[in-house]
C-alpha cells in the first residue's frame, strides 16, 4: 500500500474512503483510456492519480462524476504604475 493512502489527510481531502476509492478508480480508468496526466511526473498510474489528488487537480462532483479543477493562473503584476 502506498504511503499516501495511509494518511488520513488524503481521505479527508476527498470526503472519505469510499469517495477516495471511487475517485482513484475513475481516474485510473480515464488514464488507461488515453487521458493525459495533470501532473508532471513519471511513474505508475496509481502514483500519478495520488499526486493529482494531493495537488487538487481532480475531484468528484455532487453526482459522483470525475472532474478536473480549473487551474487559476497566477495574478500578473501590473507594471503600468511605473
PDB file with one MODEL, atoms N, CA, C and O in Angstrom:
MODEL        1
ATOM      1  N   UNK A   1       0.844  -1.186   0.000  1.00  0.00           N
ATOM      2  CA  UNK A   1       0.000   0.000   0.000  1.00  0.00           C
ATOM      3  C   UNK A   1       0.885   1.244   0.000  1.00  0.00           C
ATOM      4  O   UNK A   1       1.922   1.275   0.662  1.00  0.00           O
ATOM      5  N   UNK A   2       0.484   2.232  -0.721  1.00  0.00           N
ATOM      6  CA  UNK A   2       1.281   3.448  -0.837  1.00  0.00           C
ATOM      7  C   UNK A   2       1.123   4.305   0.411  1.00  0.00           C
ATOM      8  O   UNK A   2       0.056   4.346   1.024  1.00  0.00           O
ATOM      9  N   UNK A   3       2.200   4.984   0.775  1.00  0.00           N
ATOM     10  CA  UNK A   3       2.195   5.796   1.987  1.00  0.00           C
ATOM     11  C   UNK A   3       1.101   6.855   1.972  1.00  0.00           C
ATOM     12  O   UNK A   3       0.520   7.158   3.014  1.00  0.00           O
ATOM     13  N   UNK A   4       0.812   7.425   0.796  1.00  0.00           N
ATOM     14  CA  UNK A   4      -0.196   8.469   0.708  1.00  0.00           C
ATOM     15  C   UNK A   4      -1.563   7.964   1.152  1.00  0.00           C
ATOM     16  O   UNK A   4      -2.343   8.718   1.733  1.00  0.00           O
ATOM     17  N   UNK A   5      -1.859   6.693   0.883  1.00  0.00           N
ATOM     18  CA  UNK A   5      -3.158   6.146   1.250  1.00  0.00           C
ATOM     19  C   UNK A   5      -3.271   5.880   2.740  1.00  0.00           C
ATOM     20  O   UNK A   5      -4.377   5.733   3.260  1.00  0.00           O
ATOM     21  N   UNK A   6      -2.148   5.816   3.428  1.00  0.00           N
ATOM     22  CA  UNK A   6      -2.159   5.589   4.869  1.00  0.00           C
ATOM     23  C   UNK A   6      -2.477   6.874   5.629  1.00  0.00           C
ATOM     24  O   UNK A   6      -2.864   6.828   6.797  1.00  0.00           O
ATOM     25  N   UNK A   7      -2.316   7.994   4.981  1.00  0.00           N
ATOM     26  CA  UNK A   7      -2.524   9.283   5.626  1.00  0.00           C
ATOM     27  C   UNK A   7      -4.002   9.653   5.614  1.00  0.00           C
ATOM     28  O   UNK A   7      -4.666   9.551   4.583  1.00  0.00           O
ATOM     29  N   UNK A   8      -4.510  10.079   6.754  1.00  0.00           N
ATOM     30  CA  UNK A   8      -5.912  10.497   6.842  1.00  0.00           C
ATOM     31  C   UNK A   8      -6.166  11.784   6.064  1.00  0.00           C
ATOM     32  O   UNK A   8      -7.302  12.069   5.683  1.00  0.00           O
ATOM     33  N   UNK A   9      -5.113  12.559   5.829  1.00  0.00           N
ATOM     34  CA  UNK A   9      -5.266  13.833   5.127  1.00  0.00           C
ATOM     35  C   UNK A   9      -5.875  13.642   3.739  1.00  0.00           C
ATOM     36  O   UNK A   9      -6.779  14.384   3.356  1.00  0.00           O
ATOM     37  N   UNK A  10      -5.396  12.664   2.988  1.00  0.00           N
ATOM     38  CA  UNK A  10      -5.911  12.441   1.643  1.00  0.00           C
ATOM     39  C   UNK A  10      -7.344  11.900   1.698  1.00  0.00           C
ATOM     40  O   UNK A  10      -8.158  12.211   0.829  1.00  0.00           O
ATOM     41  N   UNK A  11      -7.649  11.098   2.712  1.00  0.00           N
ATOM     42  CA  UNK A  11      -9.004  10.580   2.888  1.00  0.00           C
ATOM     43  C   UNK A  11      -9.951  11.735   3.189  1.00  0.00           C
ATOM     44  O   UNK A  11     -11.028  11.833   2.601  1.00  0.00           O
ATOM     45  N   UNK A  12      -9.550  12.600   4.098  1.00  0.00           N
ATOM     46  CA  UNK A  12     -10.385  13.744   4.464  1.00  0.00           C
ATOM     47  C   UNK A  12     -10.523  14.742   3.324  1.00  0.00           C
ATOM     48  O   UNK A  12     -11.563  15.387   3.185  1.00  0.00           O
ATOM     49  N   UNK A  13      -9.482  14.874   2.507  1.00  0.00           N
ATOM     50  CA  UNK A  13      -9.492  15.822   1.399  1.00  0.00           C
ATOM     51  C   UNK A  13     -10.622  15.533   0.421  1.00  0.00           C
ATOM     52  O   UNK A  13     -11.245  16.457  -0.101  1.00  0.00           O
ATOM     53  N   UNK A  14     -10.889  14.255   0.171  1.00  0.00           N
ATOM     54  CA  UNK A  14     -11.923  13.894  -0.808  1.00  0.00           C
ATOM     55  C   UNK A  14     -13.254  13.545  -0.168  1.00  0.00           C
ATOM     56  O   UNK A  14     -14.241  13.348  -0.878  1.00  0.00           O
ATOM     57  N   UNK A  15     -13.306  13.464   1.170  1.00  0.00           N
ATOM     58  CA  UNK A  15     -14.579  13.247   1.830  1.00  0.00           C
ATOM     59  C   UNK A  15     -14.836  11.824   2.290  1.00  0.00           C
ATOM     60  O   UNK A  15     -15.988  11.451   2.511  1.00  0.00           O
ATOM     61  N   UNK A  16     -13.803  11.029   2.439  1.00  0.00           N
ATOM     62  CA  UNK A  16     -13.970   9.684   2.979  1.00  0.00           C
ATOM     63  C   UNK A  16     -13.324   8.626   2.108  1.00  0.00           C
ATOM     64  O   UNK A  16     -12.943   8.875   0.964  1.00  0.00           O
ATOM     65  N   UNK A  17     -13.212   7.441   2.680  1.00  0.00           N
ATOM     66  CA  UNK A  17     -12.547   6.337   1.982  1.00  0.00           C
ATOM     67  C   UNK A  17     -13.313   5.872   0.755  1.00  0.00           C
ATOM     68  O   UNK A  17     -12.701   5.533  -0.259  1.00  0.00           O
ATOM     69  N   UNK A  18     -14.642   5.848   0.825  1.00  0.00           N
ATOM     70  CA  UNK A  18     -15.425   5.425  -0.329  1.00  0.00           C
ATOM     71  C   UNK A  18     -15.231   6.386  -1.493  1.00  0.00           C
ATOM     72  O   UNK A  18     -15.030   5.954  -2.628  1.00  0.00           O
ATOM     73  N   UNK A  19     -15.288   7.687  -1.218  1.00  0.00           N
ATOM     74  CA  UNK A  19     -15.082   8.674  -2.284  1.00  0.00           C
ATOM     75  C   UNK A  19     -13.662   8.607  -2.832  1.00  0.00           C
ATOM     76  O   UNK A  19     -13.452   8.757  -4.036  1.00  0.00           O
ATOM     77  N   UNK A  20     -12.689   8.383  -1.954  1.00  0.00           N
ATOM     78  CA  UNK A  20     -11.301   8.253  -2.398  1.00  0.00           C
ATOM     79  C   UNK A  20     -11.164   7.061  -3.336  1.00  0.00           C
ATOM     80  O   UNK A  20     -10.542   7.164  -4.393  1.00  0.00           O
ATOM     81  N   UNK A  21     -11.736   5.950  -2.954  1.00  0.00           N
ATOM     82  CA  UNK A  21     -11.675   4.744  -3.784  1.00  0.00           C
ATOM     83  C   UNK A  21     -12.346   4.975  -5.137  1.00  0.00           C
ATOM     84  O   UNK A  21     -11.821   4.568  -6.173  1.00  0.00           O
ATOM     85  N   UNK A  22     -13.500   5.625  -5.123  1.00  0.00           N
ATOM     86  CA  UNK A  22     -14.224   5.912  -6.358  1.00  0.00           C
ATOM     87  C   UNK A  22     -13.427   6.852  -7.250  1.00  0.00           C
ATOM     88  O   UNK A  22     -13.326   6.630  -8.457  1.00  0.00           O
ATOM     89  N   UNK A  23     -12.863   7.896  -6.662  1.00  0.00           N
ATOM     90  CA  UNK A  23     -12.077   8.866  -7.418  1.00  0.00           C
ATOM     91  C   UNK A  23     -10.862   8.203  -8.052  1.00  0.00           C
ATOM     92  O   UNK A  23     -10.570   8.436  -9.225  1.00  0.00           O
ATOM     93  N   UNK A  24     -10.157   7.384  -7.289  1.00  0.00           N
ATOM     94  CA  UNK A  24      -8.983   6.683  -7.815  1.00  0.00           C
ATOM     95  C   UNK A  24      -9.384   5.772  -8.967  1.00  0.00           C
ATOM     96  O   UNK A  24      -8.737   5.765 -10.014  1.00  0.00           O
ATOM     97  N   UNK A  25     -10.445   5.009  -8.775  1.00  0.00           N
ATOM     98  CA  UNK A  25     -10.891   4.069  -9.802  1.00  0.00           C
ATOM     99  C   UNK A  25     -11.267   4.790 -11.096  1.00  0.00           C
ATOM    100  O   UNK A  25     -10.876   4.366 -12.183  1.00  0.00           O
ATOM    101  N   UNK A  26     -12.023   5.874 -10.976  1.00  0.00           N
ATOM    102  CA  UNK A  26     -12.458   6.606 -12.171  1.00  0.00           C
ATOM    103  C   UNK A  26     -11.279   7.265 -12.878  1.00  0.00           C
ATOM    104  O   UNK A  26     -11.220   7.285 -14.107  1.00  0.00           O
ATOM    105  N   UNK A  27     -10.343   7.802 -12.104  1.00  0.00           N
ATOM    106  CA  UNK A  27      -9.194   8.469 -12.728  1.00  0.00           C
ATOM    107  C   UNK A  27      -8.263   7.458 -13.380  1.00  0.00           C
ATOM    108  O   UNK A  27      -7.728   7.718 -14.458  1.00  0.00           O
ATOM    109  N   UNK A  28      -8.062   6.301 -12.738  1.00  0.00           N
ATOM    110  CA  UNK A  28      -7.242   5.258 -13.356  1.00  0.00           C
ATOM    111  C   UNK A  28      -7.860   4.812 -14.675  1.00  0.00           C
ATOM    112  O   UNK A  28      -7.147   4.604 -15.657  1.00  0.00           O
ATOM    113  N   UNK A  29      -9.177   4.666 -14.703  1.00  0.00           N
ATOM    114  CA  UNK A  29      -9.856   4.276 -15.943  1.00  0.00           C
ATOM    115  C   UNK A  29      -9.644   5.338 -17.017  1.00  0.00           C
ATOM    116  O   UNK A  29      -9.412   5.003 -18.178  1.00  0.00           O
ATOM    117  N   UNK A  30      -9.722   6.609 -16.643  1.00  0.00           N
ATOM    118  CA  UNK A  30      -9.517   7.693 -17.609  1.00  0.00           C
ATOM    119  C   UNK A  30      -8.089   7.678 -18.149  1.00  0.00           C
ATOM    120  O   UNK A  30      -7.880   7.825 -19.353  1.00  0.00           O
ATOM    121  N   UNK A  31      -7.112   7.502 -17.271  1.00  0.00           N
ATOM    122  CA  UNK A  31      -5.717   7.451 -17.723  1.00  0.00           C
ATOM    123  C   UNK A  31      -5.480   6.249 -18.633  1.00  0.00           C
ATOM    124  O   UNK A  31      -4.760   6.351 -19.626  1.00  0.00           O
ATOM    125  N   UNK A  32      -6.078   5.128 -18.299  1.00  0.00           N
ATOM    126  CA  UNK A  32      -5.897   3.916 -19.101  1.00  0.00           C
ATOM    127  C   UNK A  32      -6.562   4.005 -20.466  1.00  0.00           C
ATOM    128  O   UNK A  32      -6.222   3.238 -21.367  1.00  0.00           O
ATOM    129  N   UNK A  33      -7.501   4.925 -20.633  1.00  0.00           N
ATOM    130  CA  UNK A  33      -8.151   5.094 -21.938  1.00  0.00           C
ATOM    131  C   UNK A  33      -7.612   6.307 -22.688  1.00  0.00           C
ATOM    132  O   UNK A  33      -8.217   6.755 -23.662  1.00  0.00           O
ATOM    133  N   UNK A  34      -6.475   6.843 -22.239  1.00  0.00           N
ATOM    134  CA  UNK A  34      -5.805   7.883 -23.008  1.00  0.00           C
ATOM    135  C   UNK A  34      -5.831   9.286 -22.456  1.00  0.00           C
ATOM    136  O   UNK A  34      -5.270  10.189 -23.077  1.00  0.00           O
ATOM    137  N   UNK A  35      -6.457   9.510 -21.320  1.00  0.00           N
ATOM    138  CA  UNK A  35      -6.464  10.843 -20.719  1.00  0.00           C
ATOM    139  C   UNK A  35      -5.040  11.225 -20.323  1.00  0.00           C
ATOM    140  O   UNK A  35      -4.264  10.373 -19.892  1.00  0.00           O
ATOM    141  N   UNK A  36      -4.704  12.480 -20.467  1.00  0.00           N
ATOM    142  CA  UNK A  36      -3.362  12.967 -20.146  1.00  0.00           C
ATOM    143  C   UNK A  36      -3.229  13.216 -18.651  1.00  0.00           C
ATOM    144  O   UNK A  36      -4.161  13.724 -18.027  1.00  0.00           O
ATOM    145  N   UNK A  37      -2.087  12.866 -18.065  1.00  0.00           N
ATOM    146  CA  UNK A  37      -1.848  13.184 -16.651  1.00  0.00           C
ATOM    147  C   UNK A  37      -1.854  14.692 -16.426  1.00  0.00           C
ATOM    148  O   UNK A  37      -1.440  15.458 -17.296  1.00  0.00           O
ATOM    149  N   UNK A  38      -2.319  15.108 -15.268  1.00  0.00           N
ATOM    150  CA  UNK A  38      -2.390  16.526 -14.925  1.00  0.00           C
ATOM    151  C   UNK A  38      -1.207  16.985 -14.085  1.00  0.00           C
ATOM    152  O   UNK A  38      -1.130  18.150 -13.696  1.00  0.00           O
ATOM    153  N   UNK A  39      -0.286  16.070 -13.806  1.00  0.00           N
ATOM    154  CA  UNK A  39       0.937  16.390 -13.073  1.00  0.00           C
ATOM    155  C   UNK A  39       2.124  15.943 -13.913  1.00  0.00           C
ATOM    156  O   UNK A  39       2.023  15.006 -14.705  1.00  0.00           O
ATOM    157  N   UNK A  40       3.229  16.611 -13.731  1.00  0.00           N
ATOM    158  CA  UNK A  40       4.437  16.279 -14.481  1.00  0.00           C
ATOM    159  C   UNK A  40       5.292  15.338 -13.652  1.00  0.00           C
ATOM    160  O   UNK A  40       6.098  15.765 -12.825  1.00  0.00           O
ATOM    161  N   UNK A  41       5.102  14.061 -13.888  1.00  0.00           N
ATOM    162  CA  UNK A  41       5.901  13.048 -13.202  1.00  0.00           C
ATOM    163  C   UNK A  41       5.804  11.747 -13.972  1.00  0.00           C
ATOM    164  O   UNK A  41       4.843  11.502 -14.701  1.00  0.00           O
ATOM    165  N   UNK A  42       6.802  10.934 -13.797  1.00  0.00           N
ATOM    166  CA  UNK A  42       6.784   9.594 -14.379  1.00  0.00           C
ATOM    167  C   UNK A  42       6.507   8.625 -13.248  1.00  0.00           C
ATOM    168  O   UNK A  42       6.829   8.883 -12.088  1.00  0.00           O
ATOM    169  N   UNK A  43       5.908   7.514 -13.606  1.00  0.00           N
ATOM    170  CA  UNK A  43       5.641   6.507 -12.591  1.00  0.00           C
ATOM    171  C   UNK A  43       4.403   5.720 -12.934  1.00  0.00           C
ATOM    172  O   UNK A  43       3.826   5.864 -14.012  1.00  0.00           O
ATOM    173  N   UNK A  44       4.011   4.896 -12.007  1.00  0.00           N
ATOM    174  CA  UNK A  44       2.818   4.085 -12.161  1.00  0.00           C
ATOM    175  C   UNK A  44       1.592   4.994 -12.194  1.00  0.00           C
ATOM    176  O   UNK A  44       1.586   6.052 -11.563  1.00  0.00           O
ATOM    177  N   UNK A  45       0.560   4.589 -12.924  1.00  0.00           N
ATOM    178  CA  UNK A  45      -0.669   5.399 -12.961  1.00  0.00           C
ATOM    179  C   UNK A  45      -1.227   5.708 -11.562  1.00  0.00           C
ATOM    180  O   UNK A  45      -1.743   6.801 -11.331  1.00  0.00           O
ATOM    181  N   UNK A  46      -1.126   4.758 -10.641  1.00  0.00           N
ATOM    182  CA  UNK A  46      -1.629   4.996  -9.282  1.00  0.00           C
ATOM    183  C   UNK A  46      -0.895   6.147  -8.612  1.00  0.00           C
ATOM    184  O   UNK A  46      -1.516   6.955  -7.921  1.00  0.00           O
ATOM    185  N   UNK A  47       0.425   6.236  -8.807  1.00  0.00           N
ATOM    186  CA  UNK A  47       1.194   7.345  -8.234  1.00  0.00           C
ATOM    187  C   UNK A  47       0.771   8.671  -8.846  1.00  0.00           C
ATOM    188  O   UNK A  47       0.697   9.683  -8.150  1.00  0.00           O
ATOM    189  N   UNK A  48       0.496   8.670 -10.134  1.00  0.00           N
ATOM    190  CA  UNK A  48       0.047   9.883 -10.824  1.00  0.00           C
ATOM    191  C   UNK A  48      -1.294  10.336 -10.254  1.00  0.00           C
ATOM    192  O   UNK A  48      -1.480  11.518  -9.964  1.00  0.00           O
ATOM    193  N   UNK A  49      -2.225   9.401 -10.094  1.00  0.00           N
ATOM    194  CA  UNK A  49      -3.547   9.734  -9.565  1.00  0.00           C
ATOM    195  C   UNK A  49      -3.435  10.305  -8.153  1.00  0.00           C
ATOM    196  O   UNK A  49      -4.087  11.300  -7.835  1.00  0.00           O
ATOM    197  N   UNK A  50      -2.625   9.693  -7.316  1.00  0.00           N
ATOM    198  CA  UNK A  50      -2.471  10.199  -5.950  1.00  0.00           C
ATOM    199  C   UNK A  50      -1.899  11.608  -5.938  1.00  0.00           C
ATOM    200  O   UNK A  50      -2.335  12.444  -5.146  1.00  0.00           O
ATOM    201  N   UNK A  51      -0.927  11.883  -6.806  1.00  0.00           N
ATOM    202  CA  UNK A  51      -0.379  13.242  -6.888  1.00  0.00           C
ATOM    203  C   UNK A  51      -1.430  14.232  -7.387  1.00  0.00           C
ATOM    204  O   UNK A  51      -1.488  15.366  -6.912  1.00  0.00           O
ATOM    205  N   UNK A  52      -2.253  13.813  -8.332  1.00  0.00           N
ATOM    206  CA  UNK A  52      -3.321  14.690  -8.826  1.00  0.00           C
ATOM    207  C   UNK A  52      -4.291  15.030  -7.701  1.00  0.00           C
ATOM    208  O   UNK A  52      -4.764  16.163  -7.614  1.00  0.00           O
ATOM    209  N   UNK A  53      -4.590  14.065  -6.845  1.00  0.00           N
ATOM    210  CA  UNK A  53      -5.480  14.324  -5.713  1.00  0.00           C
ATOM    211  C   UNK A  53      -4.811  15.249  -4.712  1.00  0.00           C
ATOM    212  O   UNK A  53      -5.416  16.221  -4.261  1.00  0.00           O
ATOM    213  N   UNK A  54      -3.570  14.952  -4.364  1.00  0.00           N
ATOM    214  CA  UNK A  54      -2.837  15.762  -3.396  1.00  0.00           C
ATOM    215  C   UNK A  54      -2.714  17.206  -3.872  1.00  0.00           C
ATOM    216  O   UNK A  54      -2.803  18.135  -3.069  1.00  0.00           O
ATOM    217  N   UNK A  55      -2.509  17.398  -5.179  1.00  0.00           N
ATOM    218  CA  UNK A  55      -2.354  18.737  -5.738  1.00  0.00           C
ATOM    219  C   UNK A  55      -3.693  19.368  -6.129  1.00  0.00           C
ATOM    220  O   UNK A  55      -3.710  20.403  -6.795  1.00  0.00           O
ATOM    221  N   UNK A  56      -4.806  18.766  -5.729  1.00  0.00           N
ATOM    222  CA  UNK A  56      -6.151  19.299  -6.003  1.00  0.00           C
ATOM    223  C   UNK A  56      -6.445  19.482  -7.485  1.00  0.00           C
ATOM    224  O   UNK A  56      -7.099  20.448  -7.876  1.00  0.00           O
ATOM    225  N   UNK A  57      -5.969  18.568  -8.300  1.00  0.00           N
ATOM    226  CA  UNK A  57      -6.204  18.645  -9.742  1.00  0.00           C
ATOM    227  C   UNK A  57      -7.508  17.964 -10.143  1.00  0.00           C
ATOM    228  O   UNK A  57      -8.092  18.311 -11.169  1.00  0.00           O
ATOM    229  N   UNK A  58      -7.981  16.984  -9.336  1.00  0.00           N
ATOM    230  CA  UNK A  58      -9.190  16.235  -9.667  1.00  0.00           C
ATOM    231  C   UNK A  58     -10.084  16.113  -8.436  1.00  0.00           C
ATOM    232  O   UNK A  58      -9.620  16.217  -7.301  1.00  0.00           O
ATOM    233  N   UNK A  59     -11.382  15.889  -8.682  1.00  0.00           N
ATOM    234  CA  UNK A  59     -12.333  15.695  -7.595  1.00  0.00           C
ATOM    235  C   UNK A  59     -13.587  15.026  -8.150  1.00  0.00           C
ATOM    236  O   UNK A  59     -13.771  14.936  -9.364  1.00  0.00           O
ATOM    237  N   UNK A  60     -14.435  14.562  -7.254  1.00  0.00           N
ATOM    238  CA  UNK A  60     -15.740  14.031  -7.637  1.00  0.00           C
ATOM    239  C   UNK A  60     -16.768  15.132  -7.427  1.00  0.00           C
ATOM    240  O   UNK A  60     -16.794  15.770  -6.374  1.00  0.00           O
ATOM    241  N   UNK A  61     -17.612  15.355  -8.426  1.00  0.00           N
ATOM    242  CA  UNK A  61     -18.656  16.359  -8.255  1.00  0.00           C
ATOM    243  C   UNK A  61     -19.817  15.769  -7.448  1.00  0.00           C
ATOM    244  O   UNK A  61     -19.742  14.625  -6.999  1.00  0.00           O
ATOM    245  N   UNK A  62     -20.883  16.543  -7.264  1.00  0.00           N
ATOM    246  CA  UNK A  62     -22.011  16.119  -6.448  1.00  0.00           C
ATOM    247  C   UNK A  62     -22.673  14.846  -6.952  1.00  0.00           C
ATOM    248  O   UNK A  62     -23.232  14.084  -6.163  1.00  0.00           O
ATOM    249  N   UNK A  63     -22.617  14.607  -8.261  1.00  0.00           N
ATOM    250  CA  UNK A  63     -23.234  13.401  -8.818  1.00  0.00           C
ATOM    251  C   UNK A  63     -22.258  12.226  -8.876  1.00  0.00           C
ATOM    252  O   UNK A  63     -22.610  11.159  -9.379  1.00  0.00           O
ATOM    253  N   UNK A  64     -21.032  12.409  -8.366  1.00  0.00           N
ATOM    254  CA  UNK A  64     -20.049  11.335  -8.327  1.00  0.00           C
ATOM    255  C   UNK A  64     -19.241  11.189  -9.598  1.00  0.00           C
ATOM    256  O   UNK A  64     -18.579  10.172  -9.801  1.00  0.00           O
ATOM    257  N   UNK A  65     -19.289  12.200 -10.459  1.00  0.00           N
ATOM    258  CA  UNK A  65     -18.515  12.166 -11.700  1.00  0.00           C
ATOM    259  C   UNK A  65     -17.140  12.795 -11.483  1.00  0.00           C
ATOM    260  O   UNK A  65     -16.984  13.739 -10.708  1.00  0.00           O
ATOM    261  N   UNK A  66     -16.162  12.254 -12.179  1.00  0.00           N
ATOM    262  CA  UNK A  66     -14.797  12.767 -12.112  1.00  0.00           C
ATOM    263  C   UNK A  66     -14.724  14.126 -12.797  1.00  0.00           C
ATOM    264  O   UNK A  66     -15.213  14.293 -13.914  1.00  0.00           O
ATOM    265  N   UNK A  67     -14.111  15.093 -12.125  1.00  0.00           N
ATOM    266  CA  UNK A  67     -13.943  16.439 -12.681  1.00  0.00           C
ATOM    267  C   UNK A  67     -12.503  16.883 -12.499  1.00  0.00           C
ATOM    268  O   UNK A  67     -11.835  16.493 -11.541  1.00  0.00           O
ATOM    269  N   UNK A  68     -12.035  17.699 -13.426  1.00  0.00           N
ATOM    270  CA  UNK A  68     -10.729  18.339 -13.295  1.00  0.00           C
ATOM    271  C   UNK A  68     -10.961  19.753 -12.802  1.00  0.00           C
ATOM    272  O   UNK A  68     -11.876  20.437 -13.261  1.00  0.00           O
ATOM    273  N   UNK A  69     -10.137  20.185 -11.870  1.00  0.00           N
ATOM    274  CA  UNK A  69     -10.278  21.550 -11.354  1.00  0.00           C
ATOM    275  C   UNK A  69      -9.745  22.544 -12.374  1.00  0.00           C
ATOM    276  O   UNK A  69      -8.738  22.304 -13.040  1.00  0.00           O
ATOM    277  N   UNK A  70     -10.434  23.641 -12.474  1.00  0.00           N
ATOM    278  CA  UNK A  70      -9.949  24.751 -13.282  1.00  0.00           C
ATOM    279  C   UNK A  70      -8.772  25.352 -12.531  1.00  0.00           C
ATOM    280  O   UNK A  70      -8.910  25.794 -11.391  1.00  0.00           O
ATOM    281  N   UNK A  71      -7.635  25.365 -13.169  1.00  0.00           N
ATOM    282  CA  UNK A  71      -6.447  25.910 -12.519  1.00  0.00           C
ATOM    283  C   UNK A  71      -6.393  27.408 -12.762  1.00  0.00           C
ATOM    284  O   UNK A  71      -6.411  27.879 -13.899  1.00  0.00           O
ATOM    285  N   UNK A  72      -6.326  28.135 -11.669  1.00  0.00           N
ATOM    286  CA  UNK A  72      -6.246  29.583 -11.787  1.00  0.00           C
ATOM    287  C   UNK A  72      -4.816  29.977 -12.097  1.00  0.00           C
ATOM    288  O   UNK A  72      -3.866  29.478 -11.493  1.00  0.00           O
ATOM    289  N   UNK A  73      -4.685  30.881 -13.047  1.00  0.00           N
ATOM    290  CA  UNK A  73      -3.370  31.376 -13.393  1.00  0.00           C
ATOM    291  C   UNK A  73      -2.917  32.362 -12.324  1.00  0.00           C
ATOM    292  O   UNK A  73      -3.743  33.077 -11.757  1.00  0.00           O
ATOM    293  N   UNK A  74      -1.632  32.412 -12.046  1.00  0.00           N
ATOM    294  CA  UNK A  74      -1.157  33.398 -11.072  1.00  0.00           C
ATOM    295  C   UNK A  74      -1.444  34.816 -11.551  1.00  0.00           C
ATOM    296  O   UNK A  74      -1.357  35.117 -12.741  1.00  0.00           O
ATOM    297  N   UNK A  75      -1.778  35.655 -10.626  1.00  0.00           N
ATOM    298  CA  UNK A  75      -2.079  37.046 -10.972  1.00  0.00           C
ATOM    299  C   UNK A  75      -0.844  37.713 -11.568  1.00  0.00           C
ATOM    300  O   UNK A  75       0.262  37.583 -11.044  1.00  0.00           O
ATOM    301  N   UNK A  76      -1.052  38.426 -12.664  1.00  0.00           N
ATOM    302  CA  UNK A  76       0.065  39.138 -13.273  1.00  0.00           C
ATOM    303  C   UNK A  76       0.135  40.521 -12.683  1.00  0.00           C
ATOM    304  O   UNK A  76      -0.874  41.207 -12.520  1.00  0.00           O
ATOM    305  N   UNK A  77       1.353  40.917 -12.366  1.00  0.00           N
ATOM    306  CA  UNK A  77       1.538  42.236 -11.778  1.00  0.00           C
ATOM    307  C   UNK A  77       1.418  43.293 -12.860  1.00  0.00           C
ATOM    308  O   UNK A  77       1.926  43.132 -13.970  1.00  0.00           O
ATOM    309  N   UNK A  78       0.742  44.369 -12.518  1.00  0.00           N
ATOM    310  CA  UNK A  78       0.550  45.465 -13.469  1.00  0.00           C
ATOM    311  C   UNK A  78       1.751  46.397 -13.391  1.00  0.00           C
ATOM    312  O   UNK A  78       1.987  47.036 -12.365  1.00  0.00           O
ATOM    313  N   UNK A  79       2.513  46.471 -14.488  1.00  0.00           N
ATOM    314  CA  UNK A  79       3.703  47.311 -14.482  1.00  0.00           C
ATOM    315  C   UNK A  79       3.418  48.699 -15.058  1.00  0.00           C
ATOM    316  O   UNK A  79       4.351  49.452 -15.337  1.00  0.00           O
ATOM    317  N   UNK A  80       2.145  49.046 -15.238  1.00  0.00           N
ATOM    318  CA  UNK A  80       1.785  50.340 -15.791  1.00  0.00           C
ATOM    319  C   UNK A  80       1.963  51.474 -14.783  1.00  0.00           C
ATOM    320  O   UNK A  80       1.902  52.647 -15.150  1.00  0.00           O
ATOM    321  N   UNK A  81       2.183  51.127 -13.515  1.00  0.00           N
ATOM    322  CA  UNK A  81       2.319  52.150 -12.474  1.00  0.00           C
ATOM    323  C   UNK A  81       3.668  52.842 -12.506  1.00  0.00           C
ATOM    324  O   UNK A  81       3.861  53.843 -11.815  1.00  0.00           O
ATOM    325  N   UNK A  82       4.601  52.338 -13.289  1.00  0.00           N
ATOM    326  CA  UNK A  82       5.954  52.911 -13.284  1.00  0.00           C
ATOM    327  C   UNK A  82       6.071  54.144 -14.100  1.00  0.00           C
ATOM    328  O   UNK A  82       7.151  54.729 -14.184  1.00  0.00           O
TER     329      UNK A  82
ENDMDL
END
